Amino acid sequence: MKKTILTTLVVASFISLFAFQQETDTPKPTKQEIIQEELNKKLNEYRKNNLKRCRKDALTKAEEVVDSILLARARSERQDSIPRPIIPPKPNIPDALQASDSDAIAPIVEDTFRRTSKSPVNESLKQE
């Protein structure tokens, strides 16, 4: 039993080996074709990068234009709004009030450090 399975497996592997070993009839590309393919790849990459750069520049310019338009509109709307009222003039300064009480002003707290009559300052004032 083991021998028949092993024989069948070996025969099947040889058949599959020869069956899948057919050569494909695709010709190898020439040197000129390979160069042309690489050139086309580089051209496509350049075009793609150039298109990205152009789009970026166009979007930047468009943003600047839109920003300036929005700022101009906002400024014009702000100027068209209701103007501020004029600043009112200052009121007249009232006349100084005269005190109705004519009593002498006395200190609220007594001075605890009174100068004595013997101090040199008091004596110099008296001499003059």
ChimeraX attribute file (.defattr): number of C-alpha atoms within 10 A of each C-alpha:
attribute: neighborCount
match mode: 1-to-1
recipient: residues
	/A:1	6
	/A:2	7
	/A:3	8
	/A:4	9
	/A:5	10
	/A:6	11
	/A:7	12
	/A:8	11
	/A:9	12
	/A:10	11
	/A:11	12
	/A:12	11
	/A:13	12
	/A:14	10
	/A:15	11
	/A:16	10
	/A:17	11
	/A:18	9
	/A:19	9
	/A:20	8
	/A:21	8
	/A:22	8
	/A:23	6
	/A:24	6
	/A:25	6
	/A:26	6
	/A:27	6
	/A:28	8
	/A:29	9
	/A:30	9
	/A:31	9
	/A:32	8
	/A:33	11
	/A:34	12
	/A:35	12
	/A:36	12
	/A:37	12
	/A:38	11
	/A:39	12
	/A:40	12
	/A:41	12
	/A:42	12
	/A:43	12
	/A:44	12
	/A:45	12
	/A:46	12
	/A:47	12
	/A:48	12
	/A:49	12
	/A:50	12
	/A:51	12
	/A:52	12
	/A:53	12
	/A:54	12
	/A:55	12
	/A:56	12
	/A:57	12
	/A:58	12
	/A:59	12
	/A:60	12
	/A:61	12
	/A:62	12
	/A:63	12
	/A:64	12
	/A:65	12
	/A:66	12
	/A:67	12
	/A:68	12
	/A:69	12
	/A:70	12
	/A:71	12
	/A:72	12
	/A:73	12
	/A:74	12
	/A:75	11
	/A:76	11
	/A:77	10
	/A:78	11
	/A:79	10
	/A:80	9
	/A:81	8
	/A:82	7
	/A:83	8
	/A:84	6
	/A:85	6
	/A:86	6
	/A:87	6
	/A:88	6
	/A:89	6
	/A:90	6
	/A:91	6
	/A:92	6
	/A:93	6
	/A:94	6
	/A:95	6
	/A:96	6
	/A:97	6
	/A:98	7
	/A:99	7
	/A:100	6
	/A:101	6
	/A:102	7
	/A:103	7
	/A:104	6
	/A:105	6
	/A:106	7
	/A:107	7
	/A:108	6
	/A:109	6
	/A:110	8
	/A:111	8
	/A:112	6
	/A:113	6
	/A:114	7
	/A:115	11
	/A:116	10
	/A:117	10
	/A:118	8
	/A:119	9
	/A:120	11
	/A:121	11
	/A:122	12
	/A:123	12
	/A:124	9
	/A:125	8
	/A:126	9
	/A:127	6
	/A:128	5
